Amino acid sequence: MNKKVKETPRYWIGVVSASHVARGVEGGFAQLCHGKANPLKRMQAGDWLIYYSPRTDMQNGKPLQAFTAIGQVEDDHVYTFPMSDSFIPFRRNIRYTSCKVTKISPLLEQLSFTRGVSNWGYRFRFGHFEISEQDFRVITDVMLNSAEGKAHELRI
C-alpha cells in the first residue's frame, strides 16, 4: 500500500462514545459524526486523531469526559461500510497507538481550546475539530505516559 504522508501533520479531536471508539480501535478505522464523510475527508494521511469520549455509550452511557484513543491516518482513502440496510457510514483507516484513557479535567487549564473557558464542552458538540500541535503534545504526553496514575488502560 502506498502511503502519501505529508511533512507537517495536522491534529484532530473526534468526539465519539467510548464503546464506539473501542470498535474503531479493534477494527483499525475511524467513523465520525454519525458516519458523515466530510470530517474524514478533512484529514489526510499522516494526520493524528485523538478521540474524546463524553460518555461510555452513545445513548444511555455513563459520563466519562476522557480522551480514549490516539491514532494516525494511514492513507487518503475514505470509504463506506454497510452496517445495516439503512445505515451505511463512511470510514477511514487509522493506525492506533497503545495508550491510556485520560480524564480531561486535569488538562483543562493546559489546553488552549479549554483554558479559561467555563463552557469548554461546547466545542466538542461539533464532533470533530482541529487542535494545535502543542495541545496534541499535552494530551498525548499524559495518555502515553500515564502521569501519576491519573489514567487507566482502555479495554476493548
Buried (B, 14 or more C-beta within 10 A) or exposed (E): EEEEBEEEBBBBBBBBBBBBBBEBBEBBBBBBBEBBBEBBEBBBBBBBBBBBBBBBEBEEBEEBBBBBBBBBBBBBEBEEEEEEEEEEBBBBBBEBBEBBBBBBEEBBEBBEBBEEBEEBBEBBEEBBBBBEEEBBEBBBEBBBEBEEEEBEEBEB
